[in-house]
Amino acid sequence: MSFRKSAALLIAALGLAGGAVSFSQAPASASVCTTSAMGGVCGPYPYAGIPMSNGFNTYVQNQGVNPQPGTVNTINVTDPGNWNAVASESDCGGCVQTFIAVQQLTNDWNGSGWGGATADTPLASLSSLAVNYSESSSNSGANYEFAPDVWNDNYSSDVMFWSDTSPSRCTGNGLSSTDILGQATLEGQDWTVYRYGGPGSEIIIILDGSGSTDPVTTGTCAQQASGTIDVLGGFQWLASHGIMSSTGSLSQLNTGWEMCGGNATLAMSSYSITATTGTVQPQAPAVVTNAATSVTTQNATLNGTVNPEGQATTYQYQFGTTTAYGTLVPVSPASAGSGTAAVSEPQNVSGLSPSTTYHYRLTASNATGTANGADQSFTTPAAAQAPVAVTNAASGVSSGAATLNGTVNPEGLATTYQYQFGTTTAYGTNVPASPASAGSGTTAVSEPQSVTGLTPSTTYHYRLTASNAAGTSNGADQSFTTLAVTTQLLGDSVVESNVDSNIQGQAQAVQYAASHTGTSAAISFYVDPSSTATAGVLGIYTDSAGNPQSLLKQVSFTPRAGWNTVTFTGVSITSGTKYWLAELGTQGVLAFRDRGSGAATPGSSQTNLTSLPATWSTGPSWASGLESFYVSG
């Protein structure tokens, strides 16, 4: 998050062509520069044996980035390799307040080395570029990181190498796992590469403190007080992974502490830059394994990139159901060319198993060595399945009609259904005549189907069948026998137009005069489709002075929309005698049909009933008229 220093204050301080150079400390007798000014500078500091040319030397500066009121930093400098700073900064919520650092330009390149020119240093002309340092950061909860801050003319922002990061800065820097570009190994050390936002944003390369691949999330950023930072290797990694189009040219390299708040005593006991000109040493390929695409039950496309690093390179994917892999795809290594940029290498795999997890990684080899990308995995989807059809018992069976019942689970595919129906298990008729849609869900759906025009006293067979793109399934055979032709002894067999209902647990009765003499065989009751009752009771009472009195018989039933006919034998009915037919919903609201006016229909005084009372006790009464309710014999 640091800013460029002006060329008027900085120095191209890299060494002679073909050799390694570094800062050398000034003599011990050198005077000490002290400043507390925000933006205060100590220097310039000339170094024997390093061609300065261009008129620029190296400085140490207390650079203000976003200083808060009350911030005071004092620097005491003998030379760039021997200086300290006492920082006292208020908290600014994680922002960078100051950058206390060695500042230098690297724009003294003359085509083969440094001196007498004004060009930035092309990294492709270097075989090494490293920062060597030894520092100490004595603090009391200070929020900081120590890092080289590098500017390159091939990238719109800076690249920082955080090697010593305080705990609070490690976890409170605004980065997360979604900002990770990858892992780089520099001088044998593991670094994680982050970027604030999209392409062109600031890149932060953080030294991992405990082998983590996301030290910001785990809070394991290294606190390395001395070492060597491979700057060239970092830029080569960025170029090989397509984050920069090339390593570009170095314009500025500043090293020190970014302070975000707190009190700290900072000291640099040695500092140097090693730079070697010449041909870059050959490298093993750079390999990245990317996510698989076009994953189906049997096929997938493996993806990854290979940067051959300028040498003839081949690649294969290691592939299998574990991280031991076991299979190479393609069977023989394929060419990735010999370029210097990352190239996409997709590879199709087939013959996979449904609902199976596969692991893979891209591996590439050239004359220098072999590199393996990180492991990736994918899981194939489940195989398409035929629907599940279940045939259930018929309902509403009368002498000439019935309702066939069953459920269909489409298993996620567009599904149709029909009932196979007939007087034998050969069936012969499909109901409905054309397949009906059962949808494309993943749960069982009820699919009732009415059949009419049946023959009395006849056994019928049926089963539900359903089909989708994966196949056809048949439910088990079910059968029912239609009722014999009967005589309506009392009641109303007309489907009346008015919808009425009773709450759960309250019975209601309606009076009818018997039209015929006989013995009951069945009782029928019409349930409106709006009914929510899942259980109920039907019964018949004697009449006493115009009110229901004694229960003659009752029977339980499962309410379904339409006529519900239930076996109801043994009740003697006398023509002209008045009786009361009663209904009760025991689970849910029982909705039915009546005329809406006319005859009184008394309700029971008892509530929360689970069966009809033996002796009727009248409660509220309604002038609802006759109900669609009758007894046949």
Steps between C-alpha positions, in 0.01 A plus 500: 500500500805727480549772245780570252769744607603771256809441292651814650545318830580143395791310345551222251713290734549171315844361417742443217413294192573132540569518874328513839501826695357627828489799727800539726455679828650842561790524744413489869610861530234611255266763639151400613198662335195545725159625388144486636343687214222324310662440161840569652799362307850393597761483226618485232738213576766426233663155491841430353504250213137552402465717189254766605506712184173675428564716806292295742599340830310293757283646777321393819164668547211530745243496219145611582228291338193574710633635831247558779505788749753432773727277290869565575783291350869577558769346279871484584713407200870430462454342156239279324640191671522651847201699626204487733162662555277561802135498390203630698180482302132511591268232363335569164294183466760308300599768249865552409621823666871507422768311309836526680740365239815504290390668176674460166446519126634240256490708184875511423505209249728553200418186300752262655532627854456812708648844461470806284143436381136565589329172414316274746665164572355218281455194719543270199865617490563380857575152618446599864353786702464460875463713811720399796411642838524471876255702710321503834151613586458552874137590554213504743209384287606712203329442165762476221674294237861506376525463123670602177256708292578461128375699201509363147416680175304193381244518786275785609551452874776385734606155617592450866683210669386480866769306689443625858132562575353581841203284611251788478618595151493135390127455565379859470624603156178465300615191308322162500526157339307628196791735424756216466670466160713201597807379689860581402823341620779763517848411623352178645237688701121481460318824420128559433412747224199726566351786299272778620219470245527446126785516245731796548430530875772490764662158544606382846735197522504377862757265651320203659592441861384141546449338161153654462369573152289788635693667786260796514206276589702278737691791652835333430691769310876465559695736724841452340744761632782418258536325168506528123196588289508380137342798323582376150349159577181668615461693174583189295221316685252782426592499131488120467151493653363764264460768768749715311563468127877499567742577783532857371750758623571604857459872570512518881582273796431622855538292815376565852202502735143590412347622828126487565506604865656440841840557663811327366879523493622394157864436410679405178837344582592400143352552157620418150381419154659223298455528125661291229476574131502229239279228358228375733562142607270242336193420705261209537156569355242697700183293540153597625210254540161665443142389569342233283218598262221326305458240775231238424429153634764349268717784365697806612761745371816540710656847484834655576778717362867432423774760454789317330747769620663509153577128477334210318245375752254211524203453730252244632221498756528258792145375554308262727253461787764585765803727524710195410347551150614189307412609146676736257297705251594503219673161516813643332636846592367780279698804388450836672746671263802704604355845560534732797131558580236282662306286249163337572506120468142359528460123496176300468444185709218253441365171633449646849263363763200698629509643855878458523771743614809523279836666576747636245801725459698627203867404480756632248866429425782664309880458496533682832243301698142402574232712668162390637193718530282486811239227542147572381189285524146475364201273560293358217121541537274209578378294206156584363235271648168368380201628700365318805132398461295372797144370458273566800152373592200628308252730673142612444402159364131481407301281267612696194804715591824510698812711552836339420785621722878499485813712526778587254852625583643644173860479634577845361403429136188599305263208561158382376264241645193288423304228678474165327145381573274204424322192634822290491874562555530534123316832556427623146403862571712805582361770729526781405505415130809720443792512747465776764790701645638414843748791486875473549536515877691273735220402742196275469186674364147361537327436165130399557295408196121446483346216297128480423259283306602190694294183529349420844636203696811480278867471597737742328884499494725802455857622543674836464774527236737799454771586244786748462816521290671242723230233469155373601384368837184308588332500838364178649161366397199602710136396468153594624146366454215733414192497722188315402207704371325633809187691596528839665316452830529860627698818447605723209711360214519833317828694512366822648655837409567660841838432665483462879743373766538401865798553724700201614331310781140632458228278351201620296175314415230543232148345507358286218179297464569152362369449145531120505498216748809280511831414670795730454799393287698822454511860610614775257616852578626768257827674606577839345853539353568785746484256792818456708372211711706183478274287725129499580194308622153448341196373688120480540275599794136441591263796521327621817260791472693648212850458646772234467493253789666155500793393283411196288837454329820689412796430273839667449616618158790682333356811334584551133360758261175378342263227608630284786311171517567276799360156588221551753304179559229387739286808572127441446333792327118549489341705226344825625699495827727795577871442562801725548824457303805641679860579394809583706850610395749362754815634334473835321205704373238287321348687202188367325201606290146603605213715370594798717146555638190316603511217749674547836829321545589486871858477618612292797547674833818297555823615338836331445316178413690206354184295442127566489331508844263214588231752595477827311518825695408798282717810500493773232255454213513625138233524229732345244253279324553148373855370460643281222476197727306174463466135608444221247397139544 
